[in-house]
């Protein structure tokens, strides 16, 4: 199960990506930066691993929909890329 292999992104979505967490998905994601570089880097690593995994779009989308009220363009890949882009924007995080 994806949740077992990717606990950081699962926890991130459960805590941050629900309606009312912030005025927009981007704001909800950017608030996660307050947790510090180490946690953000761990999350970014899992995002990259998910994007590189041999999981289908439907499987990834179902995972995201189980843990998030937000989905970008009805696409798991677009959603994960938005998370990655917002967390790395303006940071030295890699």
C-alpha positions as CSV (number, residue, x, y, z in Angstrom):
1,X,0.0,0.0,0.0
2,X,1.3,3.5,-0.9
3,X,0.6,4.8,2.6
4,X,3.1,2.3,4.1
5,X,5.9,3.2,1.7
6,X,5.4,6.9,1.7
7,X,4.5,8.0,5.3
8,X,5.8,11.6,5.0
9,X,3.6,12.6,2.1
10,X,0.7,10.7,3.5
11,X,1.0,12.6,6.8
12,X,1.6,15.9,4.9
13,X,-1.6,15.5,2.9
14,X,-3.6,14.4,6.0
15,X,-2.5,17.4,8.0
16,X,-2.3,20.1,5.3
17,X,-4.3,19.4,2.2
18,X,-7.9,19.6,3.4
19,X,-10.5,22.3,2.6
20,X,-10.1,25.1,5.2
21,X,-6.4,24.5,5.9
22,X,-5.7,27.6,4.0
23,X,-7.3,29.9,1.4
24,X,-5.6,28.0,-1.5
25,X,-3.8,24.7,-2.1
26,X,-0.6,26.6,-2.8
27,X,-0.8,28.4,0.6
28,X,-1.6,25.2,2.4
29,X,1.5,23.6,0.8
30,X,3.8,26.6,1.6
31,X,2.8,26.6,5.2
32,X,4.5,23.2,5.5
33,X,7.8,24.9,5.0
34,X,7.5,26.1,8.6
35,X,8.3,22.5,9.7
36,X,11.9,23.1,8.7
37,X,14.3,22.1,5.9
38,X,14.9,18.5,7.1
39,X,11.2,17.6,7.1
40,X,10.6,19.5,3.7
41,X,13.6,17.6,2.2
42,X,12.1,14.3,3.4
43,X,8.8,15.1,1.8
44,X,10.4,16.2,-1.4
45,X,12.3,12.9,-1.5
46,X,9.1,11.0,-1.2
47,X,7.4,13.1,-3.9
48,X,10.3,12.3,-6.3
49,X,10.1,8.7,-5.4
50,X,6.4,8.6,-6.1
51,X,6.9,10.4,-9.4
52,X,9.6,7.8,-10.4
53,X,7.6,4.8,-9.1
54,X,6.0,2.5,-11.6
55,X,2.5,3.4,-10.2
56,X,-0.2,4.2,-12.6
57,X,-2.0,7.6,-12.7
58,X,-5.2,6.1,-11.4
59,X,-3.5,4.4,-8.4
60,X,-1.7,7.6,-7.5
61,X,-4.9,9.7,-7.9
62,X,-6.8,7.3,-5.6
63,X,-4.0,7.7,-3.0
64,X,-4.1,11.5,-3.2
65,X,-7.9,11.5,-3.1
66,X,-7.9,9.4,0.1
67,X,-5.7,11.9,1.9
68,X,-6.3,15.3,0.3
69,X,-9.3,17.5,-0.6
70,X,-7.1,19.2,-3.2
71,X,-6.3,17.7,-6.6
72,X,-4.6,19.8,-9.3
73,X,-6.2,19.4,-12.8
74,X,-7.7,16.1,-11.8
75,X,-4.2,14.6,-12.1
76,X,-1.9,12.9,-9.6
77,X,1.2,13.9,-11.4
78,X,0.1,17.6,-11.6
79,X,-0.8,17.5,-7.9
80,X,2.6,16.1,-6.9
81,X,4.4,18.5,-9.2
82,X,2.5,21.4,-7.7
83,X,3.6,20.2,-4.2
84,X,7.2,20.0,-5.3
85,X,7.2,23.3,-7.1
86,X,5.6,25.2,-4.2
87,X,8.0,23.6,-1.6
88,X,11.1,24.4,-3.7
89,X,10.1,27.9,-4.9
90,X,12.4,30.4,-3.5
91,X,14.3,27.9,-1.3
92,X,17.6,26.2,-1.4
93,X,15.8,22.9,-0.8
94,X,16.7,20.2,-3.3
